[in-house]
Structure formats: C-alpha cells, structure tokens
Amino acid sequence: MTLTDSGRLAGVRLAATVVLLRERAAGDPQVFMLRRSARSPFMPDTLVFPGGAVDPGDGPEGSDAAFDAAARRECREEAGVALDGRELHWFDTWLTPAAEPRRYLARFYLARLAEGEAEDAAADGHETHEGRWATPAEILAAWGREEVDLPPPTLCTLMRLADERRAGLIGLPAAALHEPILPKGLLQPDAAGEAQLVVVLPHDPAYPDLPGDGVPAPARVADLPHRLVRAGRTWRLC
C-alpha cells in the first residue's frame, strides 16, 4: 500500500513520530518520551514519542518533505527540541486499523543525539505531560509493572530499541518502508468471558482470514509479536 492508494486511505490522516535516541558513554542509549493528556481523543494517557499529524503548511500532501517537516515541527512543539539540519532516519510506517474511528498513516523517524544533548527537553504541558529521558529497557520495565501504558507501535519500537535490533532501524530502503504495518482488531473473550480487544499483526497466521482492511506482511515485521491484547489498563503480549 502506498500513498497512491487513495481509496484505501480515504479519511486517514498522515502523521510523523520522532524517536530521539541519545547516546551515552556508559550505559545504553536513552529515548525521550511523553505522556499524552488523559483528555486526548486519541491514545489518551499513554507514553509516546514526540509526534503528530502532518499539517498543510508542512509541504505538499504525502511528500517526503512534508513528513520530514512535520517530524521536526512536532518534536519542537511537543518536546522543545529543535532538530534543525540534523538527519532523520525513516525506519518504520504504521497504519491504524480500519476499525478505529481515528486513523493515521504514521512514519517513524530516528534522530541520533550525542551524550548530554537536549537536556532541557520537556513536555508542552498541554497535549503532553511528564517528559522523561530513559533507556528503552527502563521504559519496558515500567510497562511490565503496569506503571505506563504503551500503544502497540510504541511498544514494538521500544522492544527493537532495547536490544541489538536497533542496528536494523537504519538503512532500510524507502520502497520497503512505504509498505505499512497494518494490524487488524479482534474481539475475543477473556478467562471471565468478558470481551477483550486483540491487535493482530500481518505476520500472524490467522491475519489473512480476519475481517478488515489488510496488507501483506512487510519483512521488517518478522521479529515483532504476532498479537497484543488489551488487558486492564495496558497492552500485553499474547
């Protein structure tokens, strides 16, 4: 699926997300994350990377330049970090499932920072709160204790960043990255018989037969979980 698939992308907003990855001489790199407002209509009270929708002023709709400009603008507005001429590495693309009322085609970018950079990064206090630098492993540990809620794309990205797979985030061809990861939603009963939402990724064997808009599994999805379930206040692996 590409941006020329106008029929399949009708009603889908374009968006850009930035992973600020700050190197450290001693210890694993850190990422900067923000907690979305509890009043947000999309992914409220979740821990996310800086990002947001592409605006008309960012450039021609659907162009690489517009996505890049949106990533830089949102990083400045939401985290107070000016990337200026720093190179952004586009490493992933996610498309919100068709069952969601708000849909986004989001490009994920990686910006590499040196140790000590962006020490004054902070949440905007309006759309986002509680800005923090932490290692991916620390964020995942807090998620494991159910202290933070991570949307599925954010969770999958942190899993990659937490180990040697982060090396594969740079150098992917643009042709491959135009193929989005498009999960499908599935309702199934939990142990108590209550309906719970399951997100099924394209490499799951059952994916082709599930209802909803689907795409072939991009190669880069192979090392991600097949399914995530909404259990209580957080997404969990299943």
C-alpha positions in Angstrom: 0.0 0.0 0.0 1.3 3.4 -0.9 0.0 7.0 -0.8 -1.4 6.5 -4.3 -3.9 4.0 -2.9 -6.3 7.0 -2.3 -9.4 4.8 -2.0 -7.9 2.7 0.8 -6.5 5.8 2.6 -9.7 7.9 2.5 -10.2 9.5 5.9 -6.7 8.6 7.0 -4.5 11.4 8.4 -0.8 11.5 7.8 1.5 11.7 10.8 5.1 11.7 11.8 6.8 10.4 15.0 10.4 11.0 16.2 12.5 8.7 18.3 15.1 10.9 20.0 17.9 8.4 20.7 20.7 9.9 22.9 23.9 8.1 23.2 25.8 7.6 26.5 29.4 6.7 27.0 28.5 4.5 29.9 25.2 2.6 29.6 22.6 2.0 26.9 21.2 4.9 24.9 18.2 6.8 26.2 15.0 7.9 24.4 12.8 10.8 25.2 9.1 10.0 25.9 6.0 11.9 26.8 2.7 11.1 28.4 -0.3 12.1 26.3 -3.0 14.1 28.0 -5.8 12.0 29.6 -8.2 14.2 27.7 -6.7 13.4 24.3 -9.2 11.9 21.9 -6.5 9.5 20.5 -4.4 7.2 22.8 -5.1 9.2 26.0 -2.7 8.8 28.9 -0.2 6.7 27.0 3.5 7.1 26.9 4.6 8.0 23.4 7.5 9.5 21.3 7.1 13.1 20.2 4.9 13.4 17.0 1.6 14.3 15.5 -0.3 14.9 12.3 1.1 16.4 9.1 -0.2 19.9 8.6 -0.9 21.6 5.2 1.9 24.1 5.9 4.5 21.2 6.2 4.6 20.8 2.4 2.9 19.0 -0.5 0.5 16.4 0.8 2.1 12.9 1.0 5.6 14.2 0.1 8.7 13.1 1.9 9.4 16.8 2.6 6.0 17.2 4.4 6.6 14.2 6.6 10.1 15.3 7.4 8.9 18.9 8.2 6.1 17.6 10.4 8.5 15.4 12.4 10.8 18.4 13.1 7.9 20.7 13.9 6.2 18.2 16.3 9.5 17.5 18.0 10.0 21.2 18.6 6.4 21.8 19.7 5.9 18.8 21.9 9.4 18.3 23.4 11.1 21.7 22.9 13.9 20.0 20.8 15.0 21.8 17.6 16.5 19.3 15.2 17.4 21.9 12.7 19.5 20.3 9.9 20.0 17.0 11.8 19.5 14.0 9.7 16.3 12.0 10.3 16.3 8.3 9.5 12.9 7.0 8.4 12.7 3.4 9.8 9.1 2.3 10.0 5.5 3.1 9.0 2.3 2.1 10.8 -1.3 2.4 9.7 -4.1 2.5 12.2 -6.6 -0.5 11.8 -9.7 0.2 9.8 -12.0 -0.4 12.8 -10.5 2.7 14.6 -12.6 5.9 14.2 -9.4 7.9 14.0 -6.9 6.6 11.5 -3.3 7.7 10.9 -0.6 6.6 8.5 2.5 7.4 10.6 6.1 7.4 9.6 8.6 6.8 12.4 11.9 8.6 12.3 15.1 8.2 14.3 17.2 11.2 15.4 20.6 10.4 17.0 21.8 12.7 19.7 25.1 12.9 21.4 25.5 12.4 25.2 24.2 15.4 27.1 22.2 16.9 24.2 18.6 18.1 24.7 18.9 18.0 28.4 16.2 20.7 28.6 13.7 18.6 26.6 10.3 18.9 28.2 6.6 18.2 27.6 4.4 21.1 26.4 2.1 20.8 29.4 -0.9 20.9 27.1 -1.1 17.9 24.8 1.7 16.1 26.6 3.0 15.8 30.2 5.8 14.2 32.2 8.6 14.3 29.6 11.4 11.9 30.5 14.7 10.5 29.3 15.1 6.8 30.0 16.6 3.7 28.4 14.2 1.6 26.4 14.8 -1.2 28.9 13.7 1.1 31.8 10.5 2.1 29.9 9.7 -1.5 29.2 10.3 -2.4 32.9 7.8 0.3 33.9 5.4 -1.1 31.3 5.9 -4.6 32.8 4.9 -3.3 36.2 1.8 -1.7 34.6 3.0 1.8 35.6 2.8 3.1 32.0 0.6 2.3 29.0 2.3 1.9 25.6 0.4 1.9 22.3 1.3 -1.2 20.2 3.6 0.7 17.7 5.4 2.4 20.5 5.8 -0.9 22.4 7.1 -2.7 19.3 9.6 0.1 18.6 10.9 0.0 22.2 11.4 -3.7 22.0 13.6 -3.2 19.0 15.5 -0.3 20.6 16.1 -2.3 23.8 18.5 -4.8 22.1 20.7 -5.3 19.1 17.8 -5.0 16.7 18.2 -1.2 16.9 21.0 -1.5 14.3 18.5 -2.6 11.8 16.5 0.6 12.1 18.9 2.5 9.8 19.4 1.7 6.1 16.1 0.2 5.1 15.1 1.1 1.5 12.3 3.6 1.1 10.4 1.2 -1.1 10.1 -1.3 1.8 9.1 1.5 4.2 6.2 2.6 2.0 4.6 -0.8 3.0 2.9 0.0 6.3 2.4 -2.4 9.2 -1.4 -2.6 9.3 -2.8 -4.5 12.3 -6.3 -5.9 12.5 -8.6 -5.8 15.5 -10.2 -8.8 17.0 -12.6 -9.2 19.9 -12.3 -12.4 21.9 -13.5 -13.5 25.4 -11.0 -13.5 28.3 -11.0 -16.1 31.1 -14.0 -14.4 32.7 -15.9 -14.4 29.4 -15.6 -10.6 29.0 -14.8 -9.3 25.5 -11.2 -8.0 25.1 -9.5 -6.4 22.2 -6.7 -8.2 20.4 -4.4 -6.5 17.9 -3.2 -9.0 15.2 -0.1 -8.1 13.2 0.2 -9.1 9.5 2.6 -12.0 10.1 0.1 -13.8 12.3 -1.1 -17.0 10.5 -4.8 -16.0 11.1 -4.4 -12.5 9.8 -5.5 -13.1 6.2 -8.8 -14.7 7.2 -9.7 -12.0 9.8 -12.2 -9.3 8.7 -10.9 -5.8 8.0 -8.5 -4.0 5.7 -5.3 -5.9 5.4 -1.9 -5.8 3.7 0.9 -8.3 3.1 3.4 -8.6 6.0 6.4 -6.4 5.4 9.7 -8.2 6.0 10.6 -5.9 9.0 7.6 -7.2 11.0 9.0 -10.7 11.3 10.7 -10.1 14.7 7.7 -8.4 16.3 5.0 -10.1 18.4 2.1 -11.7 16.5 -0.6 -10.4 18.8 -1.2 -7.9 21.6 -4.2 -7.8 23.9 -5.8 -5.0 25.8 -5.7 -6.4 29.4 -6.8 -4.0 32.1 -5.1 -0.6 31.6 -2.3 -1.7 29.3 -1.4 -3.6 26.2 0.2 -7.0 26.8 1.8 -9.6 24.6 -0.2 -12.7 23.9 
